[in-house]
Amino acid sequence: MLLFFTLGLLIHFVFFASIFDIYFTSPLVHGMTPQFTPLPPPARRLVLFVADGLRADTLYELDENGTSRAPFIRNIIMHEGSWGISHTRVPTESRPGHVALIAGFYEDVSAVAKGWKENPVEFDSLFNESKYTWSWGSPDILPMFAKGASGDHVYTYSYDAKREDFGAQDATKLDTWVFDNVKDFFHHARNNQSLFSKINEEKIVFFLHLLGIDTNGHAHRPSSRDYKDNIKKVDDGVKEIVSMFNHFYGNDGKTTFIFTSDHGMTDWGSHGAGHPSETLTPLVTWGAGINYPQRVSAQQFDDSFLKEWRLENWKRLDVNQADIAPLMTSLIGVPFPLNSVGILPVDYLNNTDLFKAESMFTNAVQILEQFKVKMTQKKEVTLPFLFTPFKLLSDSKQFNILRKARSYIKHRKFDEVKPSHLLPCSFVAIGILVAFFLLIQACPWTYYVYGLLPVPIWYAVLRECQVIQDLVTSLLTYPLSHFVGYLLVFTLGIEVLVLSFFYRYMLTAGLTAFAVWPFLTRLWTRAKVTSLSWAFFSVLLAVFPLMPVVGRKPDISLVMGAGLLVLLLSLCVVTCLMKRKDSFRKEELLVHLLQVLSTVLSMYVVYSTQSSLLRKQGLPLMNQIISWATLASSLVVPLLSSPAVFQRLFSILLSLMSTYLLLSTGYEAVFPLVLSCLMFVWINIEQETLQQSGVCCKQKLTSIQFSYNTDITQFRQLYLDDIRRAFFLVFFLVTAFFGTGNIASINSFDLASVYCFLTVFSPFMMGALMMWKILIPFVLVMCAFEAVQLTTQLSSKSLFLIVLVISDIMALHFFFLVKDYGSWLDIGTSISHYVIVMSMTIFLVFLNGLAQLLTTKKLRLCGKPKSHFM
């Protein structure tokens, strides 16, 4: 009897243990080949914040006062990065959540026997693939990623387990410990050369595990003041850490920040199941390689969270929790974790289509590698007649899918999967019909070019039908009255530009309208001084198109007056800059004094040359030498000045004004000065408009510097107001072109303009000098617009596309205005107008290159500058 009883217990024990062997065996496989994107990554380092137990709704929602509990994170969402909800899976515990985040797969079920704390089977992770990883936080989480890591490159810093006390009075100390230790770590790194070199490597990760919110949630519930105050504490800590990273690495723009949570929490303070309060966690990303906020008018989700959180106008990008791992690996360029099943969320990436395509391809190959290893293992332990391969991923289909994907990437067809042949076949048929129609009429070969050229252009347009649909959808969100109003104003502006080629006073009308613009918007209430300055200089510039064409009535006294105004302005600016001792060095003062001296010499040369020519004594040799030296140095001296926006632009103005004074004979000497003053105000007023629209925060011009290596990740998407900025650019360029004369009538130029340089007739040399005189106002406008692009984060490529549209619309007008009858002057003028507008885009590329050279390059008088840690 005892034997049967013992045997029965043994059998039941075997049955009891069998479920763990059958159902809780690790599904992970090993032996895959590491896969990584072959292109340079956008970031050198990644900082991962995981706020344990943080619910998405508690972070994103506003409190009873209408303010955010995490103002820094909300500012990131609205101005700097991308955001969404990370959907976790059950069990919603700390270990499964962190494994999904960092390793990219959902928890190995065999870990249930270890209490979700140990690694029953070793697995690959982001930390393992990184060059170095430093982590701070709970002793329950950090060791699982250090244990089993290949090599000694994952460093952990944990507090004592006894600190995790649900009965403690202040659980926020767990998070404060992490923030303080990270700060101490970087402070220590400044004095430790070995550590300093390690944290300046690429492909490194910093992981901050913040347990305070989870502890307070268990102890006091998520609705408690303790839980919510802890969120504010974490927000402040994240803000300090981000500031510290940016300062330590010199704002190099190579750091990516990820803020998320491992799981949420129920209203009664528990987690582990699948309630939305447990599975919906926040995800906020910003920094290198991350898309800027995308403003949208409508979003389709099955929930009402966006309205509740008042984030309906900022594009929400939801992901599965395991998708965050491939996102992080692609950002710093390490191999995808071998066991990851996450799918790269490309909408978070701010990079080229080629980088996105290569990353997606690598992601697909990495997942396919697991399938192939698993299939091989299964095949080896299964009888041949019982093994059935998965037909949708047979060897031949795998090969075809990968070959086709690689071919699309090679031919830069990034958006194609199963291309339809209907559209190309339709346009081929249209092309054949057009050619046949021209053939039966015996048309010359040029007609074939004119008739067939629109066919591929319209084909390319219709291929981007999704972009067109998005544009139409966006426009339809505006009220009809507003849309019609914008369209009428834009059309009127184009017509004013066209008419200005014939009637200069139309520029006066346009500038007068510009002067009124701030008073019709909220700019007047936000920036009264800037609005009044804009109106004053717009009206002042509007006077010049009403003046007679340059050269008709020379007046040297006006040139002297312009020089005195430049000297007065220089005195004021240098005095203001000297008060700011922190940013105005002695060599910069020397450069400004040199430019002031150059202006004085230019005034002397103009006056002396005029007197000498009136006495019929010719051009003095010393005056000629000074003039050519001033011209030669005008493009070099600005490169010695500070790259700060205000100082560099002022230095360019002083240098070019010295040359312009030498080439002036009358009132036109004042024109670049007034134009530049308006450009300075324009830079400020564009900052105000961008801040008003909520796209970005305002920065002081004294704190912004020109940089040759522009970070493409800092560019933002286009907004409707950018069309106005592009129109302003075109209008100011046309004003610079026709403000003091008309280049279409070459007889309007006076040779007296070049008498400070030479008096012996030399058509090419004189023509080149007069052309440079025309270009100087253009250069001033383009240098100012370089600053506008920098302060508003507007891409040059996007700008040229808008300017191209505007110039093409103007060119269409002039195409129908070309004359083949009348006087030679009428015919030549109509042709020159068309050529000028068609050449505007090419001309802009040249001017943009010259403006970039003048604003971003830096020459030094002697030695290297000292570098300081603030």
VENLIN-V642342 format. One record per backbone hydrogen bond with DSSP energy under -0.5 kcal/mol. NH is the residue of the N-H (numbers start at 0). CO is the residue of the C=O. E is the energy in kcal/mol with one decimal. If there is no record, write none. Layout:
<<NH;CO;E> <NH;CO;E>>
//
This chain:
<<4;0;-2.2> <5;1;-2.5> <6;2;-2.8> <7;3;-2.6> <8;4;-2.0> <9;5;-2.1> <10;6;-2.5> <11;7;-2.4> <12;8;-2.1> <13;9;-2.4> <14;10;-2.6> <15;11;-2.3> <16;12;-2.6> <17;13;-1.8> <18;14;-0.8> <18;15;-0.6> <19;16;-0.8> <20;16;-1.2> <21;17;-2.8> <22;18;-2.7> <23;18;-0.7> <23;19;-0.5> <42;330;-2.2> <43;253;-2.4> <44;253;-1.7> <45;203;-1.8> <46;255;-2.9> <47;45;-0.5> <47;205;-3.2> <48;46;-0.6> <48;257;-3.4> <49;47;-0.5> <49;207;-2.4> <50;48;-0.5> <50;259;-2.7> <51;49;-1.2> <51;209;-2.0> <53;50;-1.7> <54;52;-0.5> <55;279;-1.7> <58;54;-1.3> <59;55;-2.6> <60;56;-2.3> <62;66;-3.2> <65;62;-2.2> <68;60;-0.7> <73;69;-2.4> <74;70;-2.1> <75;71;-1.9> <76;72;-2.1> <77;73;-2.0> <78;74;-2.0> <79;75;-2.3> <80;75;-2.9> <81;284;-1.8> <82;314;-0.6> <83;282;-1.8> <85;280;-3.2> <86;84;-0.7> <86;318;-2.8> <87;85;-0.7> <87;278;-2.8> <91;271;-0.6> <92;90;-2.2> <96;92;-2.0> <97;93;-2.4> <98;94;-2.6> <99;95;-2.2> <100;96;-2.1> <101;97;-2.7> <102;98;-2.6> <103;98;-1.0> <103;99;-0.6> <104;98;-0.7> <110;107;-2.4> <111;108;-1.7> <112;109;-1.0> <113;110;-1.5> <114;111;-1.2> <115;110;-2.1> <116;113;-1.0> <119;117;-0.9> <125;101;-2.8> <128;124;-1.9> <129;125;-1.3> <130;202;-3.1> <131;202;-0.7> <132;152;-2.5> <133;204;-2.3> <134;154;-2.3> <135;206;-2.4> <136;156;-2.0> <140;137;-1.0> <141;137;-2.0> <143;140;-0.8> <144;140;-0.5> <144;141;-1.3> <145;141;-1.1> <146;142;-3.0> <148;145;-1.6> <152;150;-0.8> <154;132;-3.3> <154;152;-0.6> <156;134;-1.9> <158;136;-1.1> <162;159;-2.1> <163;160;-1.4> <164;162;-2.4> <165;163;-0.6> <167;164;-1.8> <172;169;-1.2> <173;170;-1.7> <174;170;-0.5> <174;171;-0.6> <175;171;-2.4> <176;172;-2.4> <177;173;-1.2> <178;174;-2.4> <179;175;-2.8> <180;176;-2.2> <181;177;-2.1> <182;178;-2.0> <183;179;-2.4> <184;180;-2.2> <185;181;-2.0> <186;182;-2.1> <187;183;-2.6> <188;184;-1.7> <189;185;-1.0> <189;186;-0.5> <190;187;-1.2> <191;188;-0.9> <192;190;-0.5> <195;191;-3.0> <196;192;-2.2> <197;193;-1.7> <198;194;-2.4> <200;197;-1.7> <202;43;-0.9> <203;43;-1.5> <204;131;-2.2> <205;45;-2.8> <206;133;-2.9> <207;47;-3.0> <207;205;-0.5> <208;135;-3.0> <208;206;-0.6> <209;49;-2.8> <209;207;-0.6> <210;208;-0.7> <213;51;-0.8> <214;210;-2.2> <215;211;-2.7> <216;212;-2.2> <217;213;-2.2> <218;214;-2.1> <219;215;-3.0> <220;216;-1.8> <221;265;-0.5> <223;220;-1.7> <227;223;-1.7> <228;224;-2.8> <229;225;-1.8> <230;226;-1.2> <231;227;-1.5> <232;228;-2.0> <233;229;-2.5> <234;230;-2.6> <235;231;-2.3> <236;232;-2.2> <237;233;-2.9> <238;234;-2.2> <239;235;-2.0> <240;236;-2.4> <241;237;-2.7> <242;238;-2.2> <243;239;-2.3> <244;240;-2.6> <245;241;-2.5> <246;242;-2.2> <247;243;-2.9> <248;244;-2.5> <249;246;-1.3> <250;245;-3.4> <251;248;-0.7> <255;44;-2.0> <256;285;-3.2> <257;46;-2.7> <258;283;-2.8> <259;48;-2.3> <260;281;-0.7> <263;277;-2.7> <264;276;-2.0> <265;269;-3.1> <268;265;-1.8> <277;274;-2.6> <278;274;-1.8> <279;275;-2.1> <280;85;-2.1> <280;278;-0.8> <282;83;-1.6> <283;258;-2.7> <284;81;-2.9> <285;256;-2.0> <287;254;-2.1> <289;286;-1.8> <290;347;-2.5> <294;292;-0.6> <295;312;-1.8> <300;298;-0.7> <307;303;-1.8> <308;304;-2.9> <309;305;-0.7> <310;305;-2.5> <311;305;-0.6> <313;310;-1.6> <314;293;-2.8> <314;312;-0.5> <316;82;-2.7> <317;315;-0.6> <318;84;-2.3> <320;86;-2.2> <322;319;-2.0> <323;320;-1.4> <324;321;-0.7> <325;321;-0.7> <326;322;-1.3> <327;323;-2.4> <328;324;-2.3> <329;325;-2.0> <330;326;-1.4> <331;327;-1.3> <332;328;-1.1> <333;328;-1.6> <335;34;-2.8> <339;336;-1.9> <340;103;-3.2> <341;103;-0.6> <343;341;-0.5> <345;343;-1.4> <347;344;-1.9> <348;345;-1.6> <349;288;-2.6> <350;348;-0.6> <355;351;-2.2> <356;352;-2.7> <357;353;-2.7> <358;354;-2.4> <359;355;-2.5> <360;356;-2.4> <361;357;-2.5> <362;358;-2.5> <363;359;-2.3> <364;360;-2.4> <365;361;-2.4> <366;362;-1.9> <367;363;-2.4> <368;364;-2.1> <369;365;-1.0> <370;366;-1.6> <371;367;-2.5> <372;368;-2.2> <373;369;-2.7> <374;370;-2.5> <375;371;-2.2> <376;372;-2.4> <377;373;-2.4> <378;374;-2.4> <379;375;-1.9> <380;376;-1.1> <381;378;-0.9> <385;382;-1.8> <386;382;-1.0> <386;383;-0.7> <387;385;-0.5> <388;386;-0.5> <390;388;-0.8> <392;389;-1.6> <393;390;-1.2> <397;393;-2.8> <398;394;-2.2> <399;395;-2.3> <400;396;-2.5> <401;397;-2.4> <402;398;-2.6> <403;399;-2.5> <404;400;-2.3> <405;401;-2.6> <406;402;-2.1> <407;403;-2.3> <408;404;-2.0> <409;405;-2.4> <410;406;-2.1> <411;408;-1.5> <412;407;-3.2> <413;411;-1.1> <415;412;-1.0> <424;420;-1.9> <425;421;-2.1> <426;422;-2.0> <427;423;-2.2> <428;424;-2.2> <429;425;-2.1> <430;426;-2.5> <431;427;-2.2> <432;428;-2.3> <433;429;-2.4> <434;430;-2.4> <435;431;-2.6> <436;432;-2.3> <437;433;-2.1> <438;434;-2.0> <439;435;-2.1> <440;436;-0.6> <441;438;-1.6> <442;437;-2.0> <446;443;-1.3> <447;443;-0.7> <447;444;-0.5> <448;444;-1.2> <449;445;-2.2> <450;446;-2.8> <451;447;-2.5> <452;448;-1.9> <453;449;-0.6> <454;451;-1.0> <455;451;-0.8> <456;452;-1.1> <457;453;-2.8> <458;454;-1.9> <459;455;-2.3> <460;456;-1.9> <461;457;-2.6> <462;458;-1.6> <463;459;-0.7> <463;460;-1.0> <464;461;-1.1> <466;463;-0.5> <467;463;-1.9> <468;464;-2.8> <469;465;-2.4> <470;466;-2.3> <471;467;-2.7> <472;468;-2.8> <473;469;-2.5> <474;470;-2.5> <475;471;-2.3> <476;472;-0.6> <476;473;-0.8> <477;474;-1.4> <482;478;-2.6> <483;479;-2.7> <484;480;-2.2> <485;481;-2.8> <486;482;-2.3> <487;483;-2.4> <488;484;-2.4> <489;485;-2.5> <490;486;-2.4> <491;487;-2.8> <492;488;-2.4> <493;489;-2.1> <494;490;-2.2> <495;491;-2.3> <496;492;-2.0> <497;493;-2.2> <498;494;-2.7> <499;495;-1.8> <500;496;-0.6> <500;497;-1.2> <501;498;-1.6> <502;498;-3.2> <505;502;-1.8> <506;503;-1.9> <507;503;-0.7> <508;504;-1.7> <509;505;-2.3> <510;506;-2.7> <511;507;-2.1> <512;508;-1.9> <513;509;-2.1> <514;510;-2.0> <515;511;-1.2> <516;512;-1.3> <517;513;-0.6> <518;515;-1.2> <519;515;-0.6> <519;516;-1.6> <520;517;-1.0> <523;517;-1.3> <523;520;-0.8> <525;521;-1.4> <526;522;-3.2> <530;526;-2.2> <531;527;-2.5> <532;528;-2.4> <533;529;-2.5> <534;530;-2.4> <535;531;-2.6> <536;532;-2.5> <537;533;-2.0> <538;534;-2.2> <539;535;-2.3> <540;536;-2.5> <541;537;-1.7> <542;538;-0.6> <542;539;-1.0> <543;540;-1.0> <544;540;-0.6> <545;542;-1.3> <546;543;-1.7> <549;739;-2.1> <551;548;-1.6> <554;664;-3.0> <557;554;-0.9> <558;554;-0.9> <559;555;-2.4> <560;556;-2.3> <561;557;-2.2> <562;558;-2.1> <563;559;-2.3> <564;560;-2.1> <565;561;-2.0> <566;562;-2.2> <567;563;-2.6> <568;564;-2.6> <569;565;-2.5> <570;566;-2.3> <571;567;-2.0> <572;568;-2.5> <573;569;-2.8> <574;570;-2.0> <575;571;-2.1> <576;572;-2.5> <577;573;-2.3> <578;574;-1.1> <579;575;-0.7> <579;576;-0.7> <580;578;-1.3> <582;579;-1.6> <583;580;-0.5> <584;582;-0.5> <588;584;-1.8> <589;585;-2.3> <590;586;-1.8> <591;587;-2.2> <592;588;-2.4> <593;589;-2.2> <594;590;-2.0> <595;591;-2.3> <596;592;-2.5> <597;593;-1.9> <598;594;-2.0> <599;595;-2.2> <600;596;-2.6> <601;597;-2.2> <602;598;-2.2> <603;599;-2.2> <604;600;-2.9> <605;601;-2.5> <606;602;-2.2> <607;603;-3.2> <608;604;-2.8> <609;605;-2.0> <610;606;-2.1> <611;607;-2.5> <612;608;-2.6> <613;609;-2.0> <614;610;-1.7> <615;612;-1.0> <616;611;-2.9> <619;617;-0.6> <623;619;-1.9> <624;620;-2.3> <625;621;-2.5> <626;622;-2.3> <627;623;-2.2> <628;624;-2.4> <629;625;-2.5> <630;626;-2.2> <631;627;-2.5> <632;628;-2.1> <633;629;-1.0> <634;631;-0.5> <635;632;-1.3> <636;632;-2.7> <638;635;-1.3> <639;636;-2.0> <640;637;-1.2> <644;700;-0.5> <644;703;-2.6> <645;700;-0.6> <647;643;-2.9> <648;644;-2.3> <649;645;-2.1> <650;646;-2.1> <651;647;-2.3> <652;648;-2.1> <653;649;-2.3> <654;650;-2.2> <655;651;-2.5> <656;652;-2.4> <657;653;-1.6> <658;654;-1.2> <659;655;-2.5> <660;656;-2.5> <661;657;-1.2> <662;658;-1.1> <663;660;-1.1> <668;665;-1.8> <669;666;-1.8> <670;666;-0.6> <670;667;-0.6> <671;667;-0.7> <673;669;-2.1> <674;670;-2.7> <675;671;-2.5> <676;672;-2.0> <677;673;-2.1> <678;674;-1.9> <679;675;-2.5> <680;676;-1.9> <681;677;-2.2> <682;678;-2.1> <683;679;-1.6> <684;680;-2.8> <685;681;-2.3> <686;682;-1.4> <687;683;-1.7> <688;684;-2.1> <689;685;-2.1> <690;686;-2.2> <691;687;-2.3> <692;688;-1.8> <693;689;-0.5> <693;690;-0.7> <694;689;-1.8> <695;689;-0.7> <702;699;-1.5> <703;699;-0.5> <703;700;-0.9> <705;642;-2.8> <709;707;-1.6> <711;709;-0.7> <713;710;-2.0> <714;711;-1.4> <715;792;-1.9> <721;718;-1.7> <722;718;-0.5> <722;719;-1.3> <723;719;-0.7> <724;720;-1.6> <725;721;-2.3> <726;722;-2.3> <727;723;-2.7> <728;724;-2.1> <729;725;-2.3> <730;726;-2.8> <731;727;-2.8> <732;728;-2.3> <733;729;-2.4> <734;730;-2.5> <735;731;-2.5> <736;732;-1.5> <737;733;-2.9> <738;734;-2.0> <744;741;-1.6> <745;743;-0.7> <747;744;-2.2> <748;745;-1.6> <752;749;-1.8> <753;750;-1.8> <754;751;-1.2> <756;753;-1.8> <757;753;-2.3> <765;761;-3.1> <766;762;-2.4> <767;763;-2.3> <768;764;-2.1> <769;765;-2.4> <770;766;-2.1> <771;767;-2.1> <772;768;-1.9> <773;769;-1.7> <774;770;-1.9> <775;771;-1.7> <776;772;-0.6> <777;773;-0.6> <778;774;-2.6> <779;775;-2.1> <780;776;-2.0> <781;777;-2.6> <782;778;-2.5> <783;779;-1.9> <784;780;-2.1> <785;781;-1.7> <786;782;-1.4> <787;783;-1.9> <788;784;-2.9> <789;785;-2.0> <790;786;-2.9> <791;787;-2.1> <792;788;-0.8> <793;788;-1.9> <798;794;-2.1> <799;795;-2.6> <800;796;-1.7> <801;797;-1.8> <802;798;-2.8> <803;799;-2.5> <804;800;-1.7> <805;801;-2.3> <806;802;-3.0> <807;803;-2.4> <808;804;-2.1> <809;805;-2.1> <810;806;-2.7> <811;807;-1.9> <812;808;-1.3> <813;809;-2.1> <814;810;-2.2> <815;811;-1.3> <815;812;-0.5> <816;812;-0.5> <817;813;-0.6> <817;814;-0.7> <826;822;-2.4> <827;823;-3.0> <828;824;-2.5> <829;825;-2.1> <830;826;-2.0> <831;827;-2.7> <832;828;-2.2> <833;829;-1.4> <834;830;-2.5> <835;831;-2.8> <836;832;-1.9> <837;833;-2.3> <838;834;-1.9> <839;836;-1.1> <842;838;-2.9> <843;839;-2.3> <844;840;-1.8> <845;841;-1.8> <846;842;-2.5> <847;843;-3.1> <848;844;-2.1> <849;845;-2.2> <850;846;-2.9> <851;847;-2.5> <852;848;-2.0> <853;849;-2.3> <854;850;-2.1> <855;851;-2.5> <856;852;-1.3> <858;638;-3.3> <869;867;-0.6>>
//
